[in-house]
Amino acid sequence: MSEPSEGWHGLAPRTRRIVRASITWFLTGIIAAVFGLMTATYTGSVGPHVAEYETTLNNEITFNMGPLGSLIIDSPLPLHLGVDVRVGQIPDELTMEGTTISAGPDQAVAALTADLASYTQFFASPAEAISAATHGLVMDAVSRTILAWSILLTLVLLGRLSAHGVLRAAAASAWRRPGVPAVALTLVVVGVLLPVVPQTHGSAGAGSVSSVLAGTPLENARITGRLGALIDHYGQVVVDEINKNDEFYDDVAANLTEKFESDSAVTEPAGPTLAMPTVAPEEPPAEDLQNHPEEDGDETEGAASEQDAEVDPVTMVIVADLHCNVGMGRISGLIADTVEADMILNLGDDVIGGTSVEGFCIDAFAKSFGDRPVVVAGGNHDSSETADQQRAHGWHVLAGEPIEVNGIRFLGDLDPTLTSLGAPTRLVADENLPERGHRLSERACEEKEDGEPIDILMMHNHRATEEALDSGCVKYAFAGHFHRRIGPWQRGLGVQYVHTSSAGAVLDKPTIGPLSGTAGVTIMTWDRANAEPIAMRVVRAMPDTSVELSPWYSWPEPPGVPVHLEWPSPEEAPWP
């Protein structure tokens, strides 16, 4: 029996210290990992509701709706892990004057409540919410593990120091005292079991399956309490909305594919290219040229032939004002895939209120856009929290400093105002829109003087681009916000393009679900060698699921003298 002890003491002191340190490091790591895993939390969403996620050991994912009851599904997580989800309130930014799901469809909040669109998103694809929550829980568990591990190792070190290097001898002496081993073991067992045992308690098979959810991702979910009766009564509305939404965008996707397959110039301008309106300073825009250039505009040679001999093309897809329409996010991604776009330019207003629960929309857009670079200028419905959600997907969020993506230099910033359903538009930055535009103009001029000019200025609101265009320090500026397309046209000493809504946004109509109005997405080719656009075309998706592809258009040249024209009134036909 003495051999092991002799063998251990026969080791060199350095080796024994390394072994003891390794064992201490390993055991404290296990304890810290268990602690981190069992205490991990994440704040996410379920439909339009804020939701608190916590890990459990019952192999179930339980959506606790309070007095209404619960919805329970089997957990796909390993190690018998489950998740308890406490569903909370709808954020104030997504309600108006206290409106809730019981409100009528004539309320503006119908986009997220009365028409059940937000719930439809969750029921149609719960895996998206679960995936986001899993990632959040894992990251929180890792951070808690590192913190707990650091604390445990620090306590061990402090114990050694306080015992003057004889910690083991002091511990052994204390252990030999009567009653100490029993008390210590009891404390360990209680300390482990008290937090762990409750988390192993599951539903024990409680609840029933609703036939309404048959054929959906939640068909095997068990429902308890009054929630069962609620789903049985209203669930068919949700299922109908799911089917309606899926069928609508399936039809749009099919029509889009058919249009591209029959088109002779999917990724390259081909044949005669029509020039966009270019207006001299003293001339008003001709009505017929402005509104119907494809009928009355002068034909020119192909845009590619007008470029310098050396051309370095980049294909971009431009979107704006998606307002949580994940269906059009899917269509925008399909367009980008079809034309093999190198990047996506996003002109802001991805969401509706800039809340944490709308991270689902950003997640869906990121999935649709794929791994191609996305450059985004946040809008007045986005927030700094929205920007963080976008950065989490690797998007290039413009924040007042020049950035270079795919060899193109961009400048822009988040809109300084915030608009939501629960509050009027208000200033949330330390400068207003003209002041932000002034700062961007000054920065663009500095970059130009330093020999590194800005290729494209991006802001959600066109007003923040016009001082830079007037200064001549920026040749091309893109904006969104107005939900209708203006240009590209000569503005100041440059060219401005105001993009229409890619969600078909119509006043007082929801942007989530099938289209209420015409949605637009722009395909543009850009020449990196000459820092200028080559050509562009617009894809239009209609409320009847039909799709139109415009001809390829060349861009007007930046003017030699300042151009300032009145905007077309909203009653006038949009630009082509």
C-alpha positions as CSV (number, residue, x, y, z in Angstrom):
1,M,0.0,0.0,0.0
2,S,3.0,2.2,0.4
3,E,4.2,2.0,-3.2
4,P,1.9,4.6,-4.6
5,S,2.9,7.0,-1.9
6,E,6.6,6.2,-2.4
7,G,6.1,6.5,-6.1
8,W,4.5,9.9,-5.7
9,H,7.1,11.2,-3.3
10,G,9.8,9.7,-5.5
11,L,8.9,12.2,-8.2
12,A,10.8,15.4,-8.4
13,P,9.3,18.4,-6.5
14,R,8.8,20.3,-9.7
15,T,6.9,17.4,-11.3
16,R,4.6,17.0,-8.3
17,R,3.9,20.8,-8.4
18,I,3.0,20.5,-12.1
19,V,0.7,17.5,-11.5
20,R,-1.0,19.2,-8.5
21,A,-1.4,22.5,-10.5
22,S,-2.9,20.6,-13.5
23,I,-5.4,18.7,-11.3
24,T,-6.4,22.0,-9.6
25,W,-6.7,23.7,-13.0
26,F,-8.8,20.9,-14.4
27,L,-11.1,20.5,-11.4
28,T,-11.7,24.2,-11.1
29,G,-12.4,24.4,-14.8
30,I,-15.0,21.7,-14.6
31,I,-16.7,23.4,-11.6
32,A,-16.6,26.8,-13.5
33,A,-18.0,25.2,-16.7
34,V,-20.9,23.6,-14.8
35,F,-21.6,26.9,-13.1
36,G,-21.5,28.9,-16.4
37,L,-23.7,26.4,-18.1
38,M,-26.3,26.3,-15.3
39,T,-26.5,30.0,-14.9
40,A,-26.4,31.2,-18.5
41,T,-29.1,33.6,-19.6
42,Y,-30.0,35.4,-22.8
43,T,-32.5,38.2,-23.6
44,G,-34.1,37.6,-27.0
45,S,-37.6,37.5,-28.5
46,V,-40.6,35.4,-29.3
47,G,-42.5,37.1,-32.0
48,P,-42.8,40.7,-30.9
49,H,-42.3,39.9,-27.2
50,V,-39.1,40.3,-25.2
51,A,-38.1,36.9,-23.8
52,E,-35.7,35.7,-21.2
53,Y,-33.9,32.4,-21.9
54,E,-32.3,30.3,-19.2
55,T,-30.6,26.8,-19.4
56,T,-32.1,23.8,-17.8
57,L,-31.3,20.0,-17.6
58,N,-34.8,18.7,-18.5
59,N,-34.2,18.2,-22.2
60,E,-37.1,20.5,-23.1
61,I,-37.6,23.9,-24.5
62,T,-40.5,25.5,-22.7
63,F,-42.0,28.8,-23.8
64,N,-43.7,30.0,-20.6
65,M,-46.5,32.5,-21.4
66,G,-47.4,33.1,-17.8
67,P,-51.1,32.7,-16.9
68,L,-51.9,31.5,-20.4
69,G,-49.8,28.4,-20.1
70,S,-46.8,27.0,-21.9
71,L,-45.7,25.6,-25.2
72,I,-43.2,22.7,-24.9
73,I,-41.0,21.1,-27.5
74,D,-38.2,18.5,-27.2
75,S,-34.8,20.1,-27.0
76,P,-32.3,19.6,-29.8
77,L,-29.4,20.4,-27.5
78,P,-26.9,17.8,-26.3
79,L,-26.2,16.6,-22.7
80,H,-29.9,16.6,-21.7
81,L,-29.8,20.4,-21.9
82,G,-33.0,22.4,-22.2
83,V,-34.1,26.0,-22.2
84,D,-36.8,27.8,-20.2
85,V,-38.2,30.8,-22.0
86,R,-40.1,33.4,-20.1
87,V,-42.1,35.4,-22.6
88,G,-42.5,39.0,-21.5
89,Q,-44.1,42.2,-22.9
90,I,-44.1,43.8,-26.3
91,P,-41.5,46.7,-26.2
92,D,-43.1,50.1,-26.0
93,E,-41.4,51.0,-29.3
94,L,-43.6,48.4,-31.1
95,T,-46.8,49.6,-29.6
96,M,-48.9,52.7,-30.1
97,E,-50.9,54.3,-27.3
98,G,-51.0,51.0,-25.4
99,T,-52.3,49.0,-28.4
100,T,-51.9,45.3,-27.9
101,I,-52.7,42.2,-30.0
102,S,-56.4,42.8,-29.4
103,A,-56.3,46.0,-31.5
104,G,-58.1,46.2,-34.8
105,P,-56.2,45.8,-38.1
106,D,-56.6,49.4,-38.8
107,Q,-54.0,50.3,-36.3
108,A,-50.4,50.9,-37.4
109,V,-49.2,48.3,-35.0
110,A,-50.9,45.7,-37.1
111,A,-47.6,45.1,-38.8
112,L,-46.4,43.3,-35.7
113,T,-49.5,42.4,-33.7
114,A,-53.1,42.3,-35.0
115,D,-52.3,40.5,-38.2
116,L,-50.1,38.0,-36.3
117,A,-47.3,38.6,-38.7
118,S,-44.6,38.6,-36.0
119,Y,-46.0,35.4,-34.5
120,T,-46.2,33.9,-38.0
121,Q,-42.5,34.5,-38.4
122,F,-41.8,32.6,-35.2
123,F,-44.2,29.7,-35.9
124,A,-43.0,29.4,-39.5
125,S,-39.3,29.2,-38.4
126,P,-38.9,28.6,-34.7
127,A,-35.4,27.2,-35.4
128,E,-34.2,30.7,-36.2
129,A,-35.2,32.0,-32.8
130,I,-33.8,28.9,-31.1
131,S,-30.5,29.2,-33.0
132,A,-30.1,32.8,-32.0
133,A,-31.0,32.0,-28.4
134,T,-28.6,29.0,-28.3
135,H,-25.7,31.2,-29.6
136,G,-26.6,33.8,-26.9
137,L,-26.7,31.2,-24.2
138,V,-23.4,29.7,-25.2
139,M,-21.6,33.1,-25.3
140,D,-23.0,33.9,-21.9
141,A,-22.1,30.5,-20.5
142,V,-18.5,30.9,-21.8
143,S,-18.1,34.4,-20.2
144,R,-19.5,33.1,-16.9
145,T,-17.2,30.1,-17.0
146,I,-14.2,32.3,-17.6
147,L,-15.2,34.6,-14.7
148,A,-15.9,31.7,-12.3
149,W,-12.7,29.9,-13.3
150,S,-10.7,33.0,-12.7
151,I,-12.3,33.5,-9.3
152,L,-11.7,29.9,-8.2
153,L,-8.0,30.0,-9.3
154,T,-7.6,33.3,-7.5
155,L,-9.1,31.8,-4.3
156,V,-6.7,28.8,-4.5
157,L,-3.8,31.1,-4.9
158,L,-4.9,33.3,-2.0
159,G,-5.4,30.2,0.1
160,R,-1.8,29.1,-0.6
161,L,-0.5,32.6,0.3
162,S,-2.5,32.9,3.5
163,A,-1.3,29.5,4.6
164,H,2.3,30.6,4.0
165,G,2.9,27.9,1.4
166,V,1.5,25.0,3.5
167,L,-2.1,25.0,2.4
168,R,-2.1,21.2,2.0
169,A,-0.8,20.7,5.5
170,A,-3.4,23.2,6.9
171,A,-6.2,21.5,5.0
172,A,-5.1,18.0,6.1
173,S,-5.0,19.2,9.7
174,A,-8.5,20.7,9.5
175,W,-9.8,17.5,7.8
176,R,-8.7,15.4,10.7
177,R,-10.8,17.3,13.1
178,P,-14.0,15.4,14.3
179,G,-17.1,16.2,12.1
180,V,-15.3,18.3,9.5
181,P,-15.4,15.7,6.7
182,A,-19.1,15.1,7.2
183,V,-19.9,18.8,7.2
184,A,-17.7,19.5,4.2
185,L,-19.3,16.6,2.1
186,T,-22.8,17.7,3.1
187,L,-22.1,21.3,2.1
188,V,-20.7,20.1,-1.3
189,V,-23.7,17.8,-2.0
190,V,-26.2,20.5,-0.9
191,G,-24.3,23.2,-2.9
192,V,-24.5,21.0,-6.0
193,L,-28.0,19.5,-5.7
194,L,-29.9,22.6,-4.6
195,P,-29.3,24.5,-7.9
196,V,-29.2,21.4,-10.1
197,V,-32.2,19.3,-9.1
198,P,-34.9,21.9,-9.8
199,Q,-33.4,22.3,-13.3
200,T,-33.9,18.6,-14.1
201,H,-37.7,18.8,-13.5
202,G,-39.5,18.7,-16.8
203,S,-43.1,18.8,-17.8
204,A,-43.6,15.0,-17.2
205,G,-45.5,14.8,-20.5
206,A,-48.0,17.5,-19.5
207,G,-50.0,19.2,-22.2
208,S,-51.6,18.1,-25.5
209,V,-50.7,18.4,-29.2
210,S,-52.8,20.7,-31.2
211,S,-54.1,19.5,-34.6
212,V,-54.0,23.1,-35.9
213,L,-50.1,22.9,-35.9
214,A,-50.0,19.7,-37.9
215,G,-47.6,20.1,-40.8
216,T,-45.7,23.1,-39.2
217,P,-42.4,23.0,-37.4
218,L,-44.3,23.0,-34.1
219,E,-46.6,20.0,-34.9
220,N,-45.2,18.0,-32.0
221,A,-45.3,20.8,-29.5
222,R,-47.3,20.2,-26.3
223,I,-49.4,23.0,-25.0
224,T,-50.7,23.6,-21.5
225,G,-53.2,25.8,-19.9
226,R,-55.4,28.3,-21.7
227,L,-52.8,28.6,-24.4
228,G,-54.1,25.4,-25.9
229,A,-57.6,26.8,-26.3
230,L,-56.2,30.0,-27.7
231,I,-54.1,28.2,-30.3
232,D,-57.0,25.9,-31.2
233,H,-59.2,28.9,-31.7
234,Y,-56.8,31.3,-33.4
235,G,-54.0,29.0,-34.5
236,Q,-55.5,28.4,-37.9
237,V,-55.2,32.1,-38.5
238,V,-51.4,31.8,-37.8
239,V,-51.1,28.7,-40.0
240,D,-53.0,30.5,-42.8
241,E,-50.7,33.5,-42.5
242,I,-47.7,31.2,-42.7
243,N,-49.0,29.5,-45.9
244,K,-50.1,32.8,-47.4
245,N,-46.7,34.4,-46.8
246,D,-44.7,31.4,-48.0
247,E,-46.8,30.9,-51.1
248,F,-46.6,34.6,-52.0
249,Y,-42.8,34.8,-51.9
250,D,-42.5,31.4,-53.5
251,D,-44.4,32.8,-56.4
252,V,-42.3,36.0,-56.4
253,A,-39.1,33.8,-56.4
254,A,-40.4,31.7,-59.3
255,N,-41.4,34.7,-61.3
256,L,-38.0,36.3,-60.6
257,T,-36.2,33.2,-61.7
258,E,-38.3,33.0,-64.9
259,K,-37.5,36.7,-65.7
260,F,-33.8,36.2,-65.3
261,E,-33.8,33.0,-67.3
262,S,-35.4,34.8,-70.2
263,D,-33.2,37.9,-69.9
264,S,-30.1,38.2,-72.1
265,A,-28.1,40.4,-69.8
266,V,-28.3,39.2,-66.2
267,T,-25.0,40.3,-65.0
268,E,-23.6,42.4,-67.8
269,P,-25.2,45.4,-69.6
270,A,-25.9,44.2,-73.2
271,G,-27.4,45.9,-76.2
272,P,-28.6,49.5,-76.3
273,T,-28.5,51.1,-72.9
274,L,-30.8,54.0,-72.1
275,A,-29.3,57.0,-70.4
276,M,-30.9,58.3,-67.3
277,P,-32.1,62.0,-67.3
278,T,-29.3,64.5,-67.3
279,V,-30.5,68.1,-66.8
280,A,-28.6,71.3,-67.5
281,P,-28.7,73.8,-64.6
282,E,-31.1,76.2,-66.3
283,E,-33.4,73.5,-67.7
284,P,-36.3,71.8,-65.8
285,P,-36.6,68.1,-66.2
286,A,-38.7,67.1,-69.1
287,E,-41.9,65.4,-67.9
288,D,-41.8,62.6,-70.4
289,L,-38.0,62.0,-70.0
290,Q,-38.3,62.1,-66.2
291,N,-41.1,59.6,-65.9
292,H,-40.7,57.4,-69.0
293,P,-37.1,57.4,-70.2
294,E,-37.4,53.9,-71.5
295,E,-40.0,55.2,-74.0
296,D,-38.6,58.7,-74.7
297,G,-35.0,58.7,-73.7
298,D,-32.2,58.8,-76.2
299,E,-30.5,55.5,-76.8
300,T,-26.8,55.4,-76.3
301,E,-24.1,52.8,-76.8
302,G,-23.8,50.1,-74.1
303,A,-22.6,51.5,-70.8
304,A,-19.6,49.2,-70.8
305,S,-18.4,50.6,-74.1
306,E,-18.3,54.1,-72.6
307,Q,-15.9,53.2,-69.9
308,D,-12.1,53.5,-70.2
309,A,-10.3,50.6,-71.8
310,E,-9.3,49.3,-68.4
311,V,-12.4,48.4,-66.4
312,D,-12.5,46.6,-63.1
313,P,-16.2,45.8,-62.5
314,V,-17.9,45.0,-59.2
315,T,-21.5,43.9,-59.0
316,M,-23.6,45.4,-56.2
317,V,-27.2,44.8,-55.1
318,I,-28.8,47.8,-53.4
319,V,-31.7,47.6,-50.9
320,A,-33.4,50.1,-48.6
321,D,-36.3,50.4,-46.2
322,L,-36.8,46.6,-45.7
323,H,-38.7,47.3,-42.5
324,C,-38.5,43.6,-41.2
325,N,-39.9,42.2,-44.4
326,V,-37.9,38.9,-44.3
327,G,-39.7,37.7,-47.4
328,M,-38.2,40.5,-49.5
329,G,-34.9,39.9,-47.7
330,R,-35.1,36.4,-49.2
331,I,-35.9,37.8,-52.7
332,S,-33.0,40.3,-52.4
333,G,-30.7,37.5,-51.5
334,L,-32.0,35.5,-54.5
335,I,-31.2,38.5,-56.8
336,A,-27.7,38.7,-55.3
337,D,-27.1,35.0,-55.9
338,T,-28.5,35.1,-59.5
339,V,-26.3,38.0,-60.6
340,E,-23.4,36.7,-58.5
341,A,-23.2,40.0,-56.6
342,D,-19.9,40.9,-55.0
343,M,-21.5,42.9,-52.2
344,I,-24.8,44.4,-50.9
345,L,-25.4,48.1,-50.1
346,N,-28.0,48.6,-47.5
347,L,-29.5,52.1,-47.1
348,G,-31.1,51.5,-43.8
349,D,-34.4,51.1,-42.0
350,D,-34.0,47.3,-41.7
351,V,-36.4,47.2,-38.8
352,I,-39.4,49.1,-37.4
353,G,-38.6,50.3,-33.9
354,G,-34.9,49.5,-33.3
355,T,-35.7,47.1,-30.5
356,S,-33.9,43.9,-29.3
357,V,-36.7,41.7,-30.4
358,E,-36.2,42.8,-34.0
359,G,-32.9,41.0,-34.1
360,F,-34.8,38.2,-35.7
361,C,-35.2,40.4,-38.8
362,I,-31.5,41.1,-39.0
363,D,-30.7,37.4,-38.5
364,A,-33.1,36.5,-41.4
365,F,-31.6,39.2,-43.7
366,A,-28.0,38.0,-42.9
367,K,-29.0,34.5,-43.7
368,S,-30.5,35.6,-47.1
369,F,-27.6,37.8,-48.0
370,G,-25.1,35.0,-47.4
371,D,-21.4,35.6,-46.7
372,R,-20.9,38.5,-49.2
373,P,-20.0,41.9,-47.7
374,V,-22.8,44.1,-46.6
375,V,-22.3,47.9,-46.2
376,V,-25.1,49.6,-44.2
377,A,-26.1,53.1,-43.4
378,G,-28.6,52.8,-40.5
379,G,-31.9,54.6,-40.9
380,N,-34.3,56.5,-38.5
381,H,-36.1,53.2,-37.6
382,D,-32.8,51.5,-36.8
383,S,-31.0,52.1,-33.5
384,S,-27.5,51.7,-32.0
385,E,-28.8,48.3,-30.9
386,T,-29.8,47.4,-34.5
387,A,-26.2,48.4,-35.5
388,D,-24.8,46.0,-32.9
389,Q,-27.0,43.3,-34.3
390,Q,-25.7,44.0,-37.8
391,R,-22.1,44.1,-36.7
392,A,-22.6,40.7,-35.0
393,H,-23.1,39.3,-38.5
394,G,-19.9,40.9,-39.8
395,W,-21.7,43.7,-41.7
396,H,-19.8,47.0,-42.3
397,V,-21.9,49.5,-40.4
398,L,-20.9,53.1,-41.4
399,A,-20.2,55.2,-38.3
400,G,-18.7,58.5,-39.6
401,E,-15.3,57.1,-40.6
402,P,-14.2,56.1,-44.2
403,I,-14.0,52.4,-44.8
404,E,-12.9,50.4,-47.8
405,V,-14.8,47.3,-48.9
406,N,-13.9,45.4,-52.1
407,G,-11.6,48.2,-53.2
408,I,-14.3,50.9,-52.9
409,R,-14.2,53.7,-50.3
410,F,-17.4,54.4,-48.4
411,L,-18.4,57.2,-46.0
412,G,-21.6,57.5,-44.0
413,D,-23.2,57.3,-40.6
414,L,-26.3,56.2,-38.7
415,D,-29.4,58.5,-39.0
416,P,-29.3,60.8,-35.9
417,T,-33.1,60.5,-35.4
418,L,-35.1,57.5,-34.2
419,T,-38.7,56.7,-35.2
420,S,-40.9,54.0,-33.7
421,L,-44.6,53.3,-33.3
422,G,-44.5,54.2,-29.6
423,A,-43.0,57.6,-30.0
424,P,-42.6,60.4,-32.5
425,T,-39.4,60.9,-34.4
426,R,-36.8,62.3,-32.0
427,L,-33.1,63.2,-32.0
428,V,-31.0,60.5,-30.3
429,A,-27.5,61.8,-31.3
430,D,-25.5,64.9,-30.3
431,E,-26.0,66.4,-33.8
432,N,-29.0,66.9,-36.0
433,L,-29.3,65.8,-39.7
434,P,-27.8,68.9,-41.3
435,E,-25.0,68.9,-38.7
436,R,-24.2,65.3,-39.4
437,G,-24.2,66.1,-43.2
438,H,-21.9,69.0,-42.6
439,R,-19.4,66.8,-40.6
440,L,-19.5,64.1,-43.4
441,S,-18.9,66.8,-46.0
442,E,-15.9,68.1,-44.1
443,R,-14.5,64.6,-43.7
444,A,-15.0,63.9,-47.4
445,C,-13.1,67.0,-48.4
446,E,-10.3,66.1,-46.0
447,E,-10.0,62.6,-47.6
448,K,-10.0,64.2,-51.1
449,E,-7.2,66.6,-50.1
450,D,-5.2,63.7,-48.8
451,G,-5.5,61.9,-52.1
452,E,-7.9,59.2,-50.9
453,P,-11.3,60.5,-52.2
454,I,-14.6,58.9,-51.1
455,D,-16.2,56.8,-53.9
456,I,-19.7,56.6,-52.4
457,L,-21.4,58.5,-49.7
458,M,-24.3,56.6,-48.0
459,M,-26.9,58.0,-45.7
460,H,-30.4,56.9,-45.1
461,N,-31.8,60.5,-45.5
462,H,-30.7,62.3,-48.7
463,R,-30.5,65.6,-46.7
464,A,-27.3,64.5,-45.1
465,T,-25.7,63.9,-48.5
466,E,-26.3,67.2,-50.2
467,E,-23.7,69.4,-48.6
468,A,-21.0,66.9,-49.7
469,L,-22.5,66.9,-53.2
470,D,-22.5,70.7,-53.3
471,S,-18.9,70.9,-52.2
472,G,-17.7,68.6,-55.0
473,C,-15.9,66.5,-52.5
474,V,-18.2,63.5,-53.3
475,K,-19.3,62.5,-56.8
476,Y,-21.9,59.9,-55.9
477,A,-24.3,59.7,-53.0
478,F,-27.0,57.1,-52.2
479,A,-29.9,57.4,-49.9
480,G,-33.3,55.8,-49.0
481,H,-36.0,56.9,-46.6
482,F,-38.6,58.3,-49.0
483,H,-40.0,55.0,-50.2
484,R,-39.9,56.1,-53.8
485,R,-37.1,56.3,-56.3
486,I,-35.5,59.6,-57.4
487,G,-32.7,59.5,-59.9
488,P,-29.9,58.9,-60.3
489,W,-29.8,62.6,-61.2
490,Q,-27.3,65.4,-61.1
491,R,-27.4,67.2,-57.8
492,G,-24.9,69.8,-56.7
493,L,-21.6,68.9,-58.3
494,G,-22.3,65.1,-58.1
495,V,-24.9,62.5,-58.8
496,Q,-27.6,61.4,-56.2
497,Y,-29.6,58.2,-56.1
498,V,-32.6,57.9,-53.7
499,H,-33.7,54.3,-53.5
500,T,-37.3,53.1,-53.2
501,S,-38.5,50.8,-50.5
502,S,-37.4,47.2,-51.0
503,A,-40.3,46.1,-48.9
504,G,-43.0,47.9,-51.0
505,A,-43.7,50.2,-48.1
506,V,-47.1,52.0,-48.3
507,L,-48.4,54.6,-45.9
508,D,-50.4,52.9,-43.0
509,K,-49.9,49.4,-44.5
510,P,-47.8,46.7,-42.8
511,T,-44.5,45.9,-44.4
512,I,-44.4,42.4,-42.9
513,G,-46.1,39.7,-45.0
514,P,-47.2,39.9,-48.7
515,L,-46.4,43.1,-50.5
516,S,-48.7,46.1,-50.1
517,G,-46.9,48.1,-52.7
518,T,-44.2,47.7,-55.4
519,A,-40.8,46.7,-53.9
520,G,-37.6,47.7,-55.7
521,V,-34.1,46.3,-55.6
522,T,-31.2,47.8,-57.7
523,I,-28.5,45.9,-59.5
524,M,-25.5,48.1,-60.2
525,T,-22.1,47.5,-61.8
526,W,-19.3,49.7,-60.5
527,D,-15.9,50.3,-62.1
528,R,-13.1,50.2,-59.4
529,A,-10.5,51.3,-61.9
530,N,-12.2,54.6,-62.7
531,A,-14.2,55.0,-59.5
532,E,-17.6,55.4,-61.2
533,P,-20.8,53.5,-61.9
534,I,-21.0,51.5,-65.2
535,A,-24.7,50.8,-65.4
536,M,-27.7,49.8,-63.3
537,R,-31.1,48.2,-63.6
538,V,-34.1,47.9,-61.2
539,V,-35.9,44.7,-60.2
540,R,-39.6,45.4,-59.2
541,A,-41.7,42.9,-57.3
542,M,-45.4,43.6,-57.4
543,P,-48.3,42.9,-55.0
544,D,-49.7,40.4,-57.5
545,T,-46.3,38.5,-57.3
546,S,-45.3,39.5,-60.8
547,V,-41.7,40.8,-61.4
548,E,-40.3,43.4,-63.8
549,L,-36.7,43.9,-64.9
550,S,-35.9,47.4,-66.2
551,P,-33.4,47.9,-69.0
552,W,-29.9,48.7,-68.1
553,Y,-29.3,52.4,-67.6
554,S,-26.1,54.4,-67.7
555,W,-25.6,57.1,-65.1
556,P,-25.4,60.9,-65.7
557,E,-21.9,62.4,-65.4
558,P,-21.2,64.6,-62.5
559,P,-22.0,68.2,-63.7
560,G,-19.4,70.9,-64.2
561,V,-21.5,73.5,-62.5
562,P,-23.9,73.1,-59.5
563,V,-27.3,71.6,-60.3
564,H,-30.3,72.2,-58.0
565,L,-33.7,71.1,-59.1
566,E,-37.1,70.7,-57.4
567,W,-38.0,67.2,-56.3
568,P,-40.9,65.6,-58.2
569,S,-44.0,65.7,-56.1
570,P,-45.3,62.5,-54.6
571,E,-48.2,62.6,-57.1
572,E,-45.8,62.4,-60.0
573,A,-44.9,59.0,-61.4
574,P,-41.7,57.5,-59.9
575,W,-38.5,57.3,-61.8
576,P,-38.1,54.2,-63.9
